[in-house]
Amino acid sequence: MSRFDGKVAIVTGAAGGIGEAYARRLAAEGADVVIADVAEEAGEKVAAEITAEAGGDARFVRVDISDPASTQAMAEATVERFGGIDLLVNNAAIYGDMEFDMLLTVDWDYYRRIMDVNLHGALLCTRAVYKHMTRRGGGAIVNQSSTAAWLYSGFYGLAKVGINGLTQQLAHELGGRSIRVNAIAPGPTDTAATEKQAGAYVDELVAGLALKRKGTVDDMAGACLFLLSDDASWITGQILDVDGGQIFR
C-alpha cells in the first residue's frame, strides 16, 4: 500500500510551482487531491493531468483563501466529492508577483492584502477543515513558511514569521483532536516565481548555502509528504528548514 491510500488532501496554490509538486506526489502515493487555487485554467489542467497520470482522483476547486466563505465552500466541495478531509497543505501565497517595499513605506492596503493571503489564509483554511478532519479521527496539516522568516525580507518575511507562530499555536489547539500541524521553510528554490521575484540575487543566495545548489520542488515535496505521513506521527508544532543549510539556529 502507498502511504496515502484512502486519504483526501487539499493543497492550496497547487495550480503551479511547489504546490503542484505537492499535489502530484500525494496523488502518486494514493491520495485523492483537491487542487485549490484562484487560477482556474491552470488548476483544471493540473487536476486533469493528475487524474490521467496517477490513476487517482483529483479535482480543481477555485478558492480565495483570504475569504472565509470561499474557504468554507472549498471544504464543503471536498467533502461532497470525496467524503471527508484528512490532509491540508497551506501553500498558497502572493510571491512571484509581489511588489517589495519596506514595512515603513508599503501602501497600507497592499500590506493588508499580503497579510490576508500569506498569513490569515492558512488560518482560514485550517478553520474550514478541522471539524471534517476530526470526524475522520484526526489528520495532518503542513503550512508553507520560508527561510525569509529568519532573514530581512520586509512584510513577506513578517508573514512567514506569523506562519511559524500560527503553526505552533494550532499544533496545541488541534493536538487533542489528533491533528498534527507542522511547517516547512524552503530556501532558494528553482521555480518560476522565485526567478521572477529574486532573479540574479538567487545565485548570491546559493553561493552562501552549505549545499551549493538551488532547491527543487521535489526537495520540498519529499519533506512535505514526510510531515503529512504516519512516519511523522509524533511530530507537531515544528518548522523544518529545507534550505541546503542556509539557516543555522
GUSE-972695 format. One line per field, with one value per residue (C-alpha): residue number from 1; x, y, z. Coordinates in nm, 4 decimals, decimal comma. Layout:
// residues N
seq = (NUM_...)
c1 = (X_...)
c2 = (Y_...)
c3 = (Z_...)
***
This chain:
// residues 249
seq = (1_2_3_4_5_6_7_8_9_10_11_12_13_14_15_16_17_18_19_20_21_22_23_24_25_26_27_28_29_30_31_32_33_34_35_36_37_38_39_40_41_42_43_44_45_46_47_48_49_50_51_52_53_54_55_56_57_58_59_60_61_62_63_64_65_66_67_68_69_70_71_72_73_74_75_76_77_78_79_80_81_82_83_84_85_86_87_88_89_90_91_92_93_94_95_96_97_98_99_100_101_102_103_104_105_106_107_108_109_110_111_112_113_114_115_116_117_118_119_120_121_122_123_124_125_126_127_128_129_130_131_132_133_134_135_136_137_138_139_140_141_142_143_144_145_146_147_148_149_150_151_152_153_154_155_156_157_158_159_160_161_162_163_164_165_166_167_168_169_170_171_172_173_174_175_176_177_178_179_180_181_182_183_184_185_186_187_188_189_190_191_192_193_194_195_196_197_198_199_200_201_202_203_204_205_206_207_208_209_210_211_212_213_214_215_216_217_218_219_220_221_222_223_224_225_226_227_228_229_230_231_232_233_234_235_236_237_238_239_240_241_242_243_244_245_246_247_248_249)
c1 = (0,0000_0,1037_0,1387_-0,1755_-0,4172_-0,7695_-0,6643_-0,8154_-0,5826_-0,6354_-0,3372_-0,3799_-0,1849_-0,1494_-0,2024_0,1746_0,5134_0,5803_0,2095_0,1664_0,4565_0,2913_-0,0358_0,1262_0,3311_0,0321_-0,1701_0,1179_0,1157_-0,2542_-0,4330_-0,7374_-0,6380_-0,8155_-0,6253_-0,7340_-0,6323_-0,7571_-0,6029_-0,8866_-0,7377_-0,4037_-0,5745_-0,8143_-0,5188_-0,3202_-0,6232_-0,6889_-0,3252_-0,3064_-0,6214_-0,4879_-0,1297_-0,1609_-0,4754_-0,6226_-0,8849_-0,8083_-1,0483_-0,9957_-1,1788_-1,1491_-1,0751_-0,9763_-0,8007_-0,8421_-1,2219_-1,3853_-1,6879_-1,4645_-1,2545_-1,5685_-1,7017_-1,3700_-1,4032_-1,7680_-1,6905_-1,4119_-1,6356_-1,9131_-1,6755_-1,4549_-1,6441_-1,4027_-1,0720_-0,7532_-0,4696_-0,4222_-0,1240_-0,1439_0,0848_-0,0920_0,0670_0,1347_0,5002_0,6084_0,4185_0,4705_0,5840_0,8607_0,8694_0,9765_0,7404_0,7777_0,6608_0,4491_0,0998_-0,1255_-0,3962_-0,1332_0,0269_-0,3082_-0,3751_-0,0405_-0,1141_-0,4689_-0,3388_0,0076_-0,0803_-0,4526_-0,5303_-0,3616_-0,5719_-0,8951_-0,8285_-0,7488_-1,0683_-1,2608_-1,1287_-1,0518_-1,4011_-1,4017_-1,0617_-1,1901_-1,4749_-1,2128_-1,0238_-0,7549_-0,5310_-0,2213_-0,1576_0,1583_0,1994_0,4366_0,6822_1,0119_1,3662_1,2606_1,1212_1,4805_1,6184_1,5363_1,2609_1,0099_0,6416_0,6894_0,9238_0,6916_0,4063_0,6271_0,7190_0,3444_0,3104_0,5688_0,3821_0,0497_0,1927_0,2981_-0,0251_-0,2507_-0,0459_-0,1581_-0,5174_-0,5624_-0,3434_-0,6312_-0,8182_-0,5239_-0,4480_-0,0783_0,0387_0,3895_0,5577_0,8382_1,0579_1,2032_1,5270_1,6068_1,4064_1,4134_1,0655_0,9316_0,8044_1,1467_1,3132_1,0636_1,0915_1,4638_1,6297_2,0094_2,0041_1,9274_2,2815_2,4197_2,1968_2,3044_2,6702_2,6124_2,4483_2,6221_2,4922_2,5751_2,2609_1,9061_1,6385_1,3942_1,0215_1,0961_1,3140_1,0144_0,7663_0,9713_0,9778_0,6109_0,4933_0,7052_0,5352_0,1914_0,2600_0,2408_0,6219_0,5881_0,3116_0,4772_0,5939_0,3870_0,4480_0,7791_0,9221_1,1520_1,4068_1,4514_1,7182_2,0542_2,1960_2,1004_1,9759_2,1528_1,9559)
c2 = (0,0000_0,3582_0,5959_0,7922_0,5292_0,6272_0,9784_1,3020_1,6004_1,9679_2,1598_2,5345_2,7141_2,3860_2,5181_2,5539_2,5618_2,3868_2,3373_2,1466_1,9203_1,8516_1,7592_1,5335_1,3456_1,2989_1,1564_0,9311_0,7877_0,7137_1,0284_1,1889_1,5518_1,8858_2,1455_2,4641_2,7846_3,1099_3,0197_2,8261_2,7260_2,6124_2,4393_2,2456_2,1381_2,0085_1,8195_1,6567_1,5553_1,4072_1,2040_1,0752_1,0085_0,8955_0,6925_0,8606_1,1288_1,4990_1,7896_2,1613_2,3913_2,7659_2,9346_3,2757_3,1779_3,5286_3,4916_3,2894_3,1985_3,0794_2,8569_2,7060_2,6366_2,4685_2,2337_2,1563_2,0824_1,8462_1,6548_1,6375_1,4892_1,2656_1,2091_1,3771_1,5571_1,4104_1,6343_2,0060_2,1844_2,5626_2,6530_2,9427_3,2867_3,6056_3,5752_3,5799_3,8989_4,0592_4,4212_4,4594_4,7568_4,8348_4,7991_5,1716_5,2760_4,9979_5,1025_5,0035_4,8404_4,6370_4,5318_4,4143_4,2204_4,0407_3,9510_3,8394_3,5914_3,4952_3,4615_3,4719_3,2421_2,9488_3,0062_3,0384_2,7154_2,5375_2,6683_2,5418_2,1844_2,0928_1,9684_1,7444_1,6062_1,5427_1,3317_1,1152_1,0594_1,3216_1,4471_1,6433_1,9983_2,1425_2,5190_2,6773_2,9003_3,0290_3,0956_3,4571_3,4306_3,4426_3,6966_4,0570_4,0414_4,3056_4,2218_3,8902_3,7717_3,9079_3,7000_3,3900_3,4660_3,4672_3,1307_2,9837_3,1124_3,0007_2,6517_2,6279_2,7669_2,5494_2,2424_2,2887_2,3807_2,0809_1,8196_1,6967_1,6184_1,4087_1,6725_1,7473_2,0863_2,1454_2,3744_2,3592_2,6594_2,6431_2,8151_2,9411_2,7083_2,6691_2,7888_3,0469_3,2535_3,2669_3,3572_3,6380_3,7699_3,7321_3,6983_3,7122_3,7564_3,3836_3,2995_3,5092_3,3233_2,9850_3,0798_3,1155_2,7759_2,4732_2,2725_2,4787_2,4414_2,5673_2,3571_2,1749_2,1215_1,7538_1,8513_2,0348_1,7597_1,4916_1,6927_1,7855_1,4288_1,3063_1,5533_1,4550_1,0838_0,8455_0,8422_1,1771_1,0622_1,2156_1,5375_1,8542_2,2257_2,2084_2,4206_2,2166_2,4156_2,2663_2,5063_2,3484_2,4695_2,8349_2,8842_2,7681_2,8046)
c3 = (0,0000_-0,0637_0,2302_0,1463_0,0188_0,1208_0,2249_0,0970_0,0648_-0,0109_-0,1481_-0,1844_-0,4524_-0,6400_-0,9928_-1,0335_-0,8662_-0,5374_-0,4661_-0,7910_-0,6930_-0,3575_-0,5250_-0,7830_-0,5232_-0,2933_-0,5809_-0,6844_-0,3314_-0,3290_-0,2105_-0,3670_-0,4144_-0,4371_-0,6381_-0,4595_-0,6344_-0,7895_-1,1263_-1,2866_-1,6234_-1,4771_-1,1848_-1,4065_-1,6211_-1,3224_-1,1881_-1,5257_-1,5670_-1,2178_-1,2765_-1,6080_-1,4996_-1,1389_-1,1861_-0,8812_-0,8495_-0,8485_-0,8598_-0,9044_-0,6631_-0,7019_-0,3696_-0,2410_0,0788_0,2234_0,2147_0,4961_0,2831_-0,0007_0,2255_0,3788_0,0297_-0,0579_0,2388_0,1625_-0,2033_-0,0959_0,1427_-0,1161_-0,3730_-0,1581_0,1665_0,4082_0,4593_0,6072_0,4920_0,4241_0,2739_0,3185_0,0313_-0,1454_-0,1148_-0,3064_-0,4027_-0,7663_-0,8487_-0,5094_-0,5059_-0,2498_-0,0166_0,3380_0,6314_0,6948_0,3496_0,1954_0,0942_0,3836_0,1731_-0,0125_0,3167_0,4489_0,1282_0,1617_0,5227_0,4435_0,1861_0,3117_0,6811_0,7517_0,4581_0,6314_0,9414_0,7439_0,5541_0,8798_1,0399_0,7378_0,7531_1,1147_1,2054_0,8993_0,9994_1,3499_1,2084_1,0350_1,3594_1,3020_1,0262_0,9353_0,8186_0,6658_0,6366_0,3882_0,5694_0,4285_0,5388_0,4851_0,8387_0,9692_0,7236_0,6419_0,3825_0,4826_0,5029_0,3224_0,5962_0,8619_0,7201_0,7364_1,0969_1,1526_0,9771_1,2140_1,5168_1,3743_1,3243_1,6865_1,8277_1,6118_1,6993_2,0586_1,9768_1,7468_1,9136_2,1278_1,8068_1,6778_1,4152_1,3694_1,2407_1,1054_0,8546_0,6042_0,5316_0,1800_0,0960_-0,2571_-0,4805_-0,8579_-0,9527_-1,1961_-0,9031_-0,7369_-1,0651_-1,1178_-0,7629_-0,6915_-1,0331_-1,0281_-0,6494_-0,6210_-0,7345_-0,4495_-0,2031_-0,3395_-0,3023_0,0718_0,1185_0,2645_-0,0333_-0,3412_-0,5487_-0,5647_-0,4049_-0,6298_-0,5986_-0,5340_-0,2365_-0,0915_-0,1760_-0,0022_0,3199_0,2986_0,2430_0,5319_0,7667_0,6366_0,6722_0,9662_0,9631_1,1441_1,3788_1,6899_1,5259_1,5605_1,6040_1,4148_1,1345_0,9096_0,7085_0,3619_0,2521_0,1701_0,5013_0,4605_0,8158_1,1326_1,4558)
***
